[in-house]
Amino acid sequence: MSDNTSAGGGVPAGTDSMIDIGELRKLFLFERLTDEQLTKLAGSGRVRSYAQDEDIVRQGEPAECFAVLLEGEIQMINETVSAGTVAMPRTSQPGVYGGATSAYLGDRAPQTYQHTLRATAPSRMFLLPAKKFAYIVAEWFPMAMHLLDGLLSGGRMQREIIDRRQRLTALGTITAGLTHELNNPAAAAVRAVSELRSLIKDSRMRLAKLAEDGIPPEKLRALIEAQEACTSNLGSQPKRSPLEISDAEEELGEALEEAGVDDAWELAPALVNVGFDSAYLNKIRGKVGEEHTSPAVHWLAEAIEISQMLNEVTEATERITTLIRSAKQYSQMDRAPFQQVDVHDLLDSTVAIFRGKVPPGISVVTDYDRTLPPIPCYAGELNQVWTNLIHNALDAMGEEGTLTIRTAYDEDEAIVEIGDTGPGVPEAIKDRIFEPFFTTKSVGEGTGLGLDISYRIVAGRHGGEIKVRSVPGDTWFEVRLPLREPTATA
């Protein structure tokens, strides 16, 4: 257990004992030291026993000791602001260490313990004062000290670069998906608004012409009421076959011509769409009079088209709102990092982001167990997992196939499975696919980090499990997540 973890803050008098160099020599950490070095090391530190659930060090206290496990079992725990309590898996391997592990950095080392180290079973620890540890590393291993210093700084920088790249990749996924998906409703709204300008202008002029022709107010009111009745029928007409619609348009067109209505065949489709027929035409003729029938029918047709355009704008803006809501759910922009969520909402939002990237030949099937309870998780990070798995599945299938997403739960675990009908994962590389930088894609097409990061998020951040089973034409990635708070960190 390495890292900047901590062990033993101070050594209370009367509670410690000396250690034999033979016991130190058995530990992998000290096996190459000479007897003289082991003797000096043994004389510099002390052995202390800890009861089960006793803290060896506490996060935030002065970092005074480097601690090595002699026997027993310990666990490293970190209290974070955003993620709450995060714990590493327990370990009973003699020689694992924690505490002031970077004391050799001097003033650049953390001055307080960055974690709590807890005995999860009765344990014995070898405690070495931080200053002694720093001196020994500098004196005995000067080259190693410089290498460790560079490794620590370089590792931190590398992790920051990788994390930034992943955030940019996720942002790129959102942006590309949204750009494609928003384009259609946005273009529809712009087109509808453009047509509305012309239709509203013509409608006003048509209404003004009716007034100039002397239509009585009561007949104008009857015409407006007829328009309201027609537009309310939009979208509520019973389904008809293309042949039935064509016959209805032909019948109405002939009736309009007989009534002396100009451009009868151009007006018929819009009027038929709201259930307007020859019987209704006769009602209009009776309400407005023969002399006003033609301009009245024209005005009615224009009013219906305006309502249709307004409906198109409404549908387009609702689609845009839905996409933005999906993007917010995907990125978790307005949520706390750790929360109880319905995993189906996360999956649906990820699928919505990908909708524009799914080829026409690939069908998406969801099989959700809606009895699955909410899970405690880092929602934004899980969306990154779904993104990586779905992206890989789509890449594997190419232009044709079936992407299947299903959920279930088994006692205290939520199960999410993502399957594809691609060529499968070869048996020879199945054990390597979660390794960092391992990829089967061509140069420039993949970094080999997607599954590694997915593994770290599922196993490290959530204490879950991710595995693959695959034969040609049937590949499944199975993610298991505990229905409890995470117990590990990457």
Secondary structure, 3 states (H helix, E strand, C coil): CCCCCCCCCCCCCCCCECCCHHHHHCCCCCCCCCHHHHHHHHHHCEEEEECCCCEEECCCCECCEEEEEEEEEEEEEEEECCCEEEECCCECCCCCEEECCCHHHHHHCCCECCCEEEEEEEEEEEEEEHHHHHHHHHHHCHHHHHHHHHHHHHHHHHHHHHHHHHHHHHHHHHHHHHHHHHHHHHHHHHHHHHHHHHHHHHHHHHHHHHHHCCCCHHHHHHHHHHHHHHHHCCCCCCCCCHHHHHHHHHHHHHHHHHCCCCCHHHHHHHHHCCCCCHHHHHHHHHHHCHHHHHHHHHHHHHHHHHHHHHHHHHHHHHHHHHHHHHHHHHHCCCCCCEEEECHHHHHHHHHHHHHHHCCCCEEEEEECCCCCCCEEEEHHHHHHHHHHHHHHHHHHHCCCEEEEEEEEEECCEEEEEEEECCCCCCHHHHHHCCCCCCCCCCCCCCCCCHHHHHHHHHHHHCCCEEEEEEECCEEEEEEEEECCCCCCCC
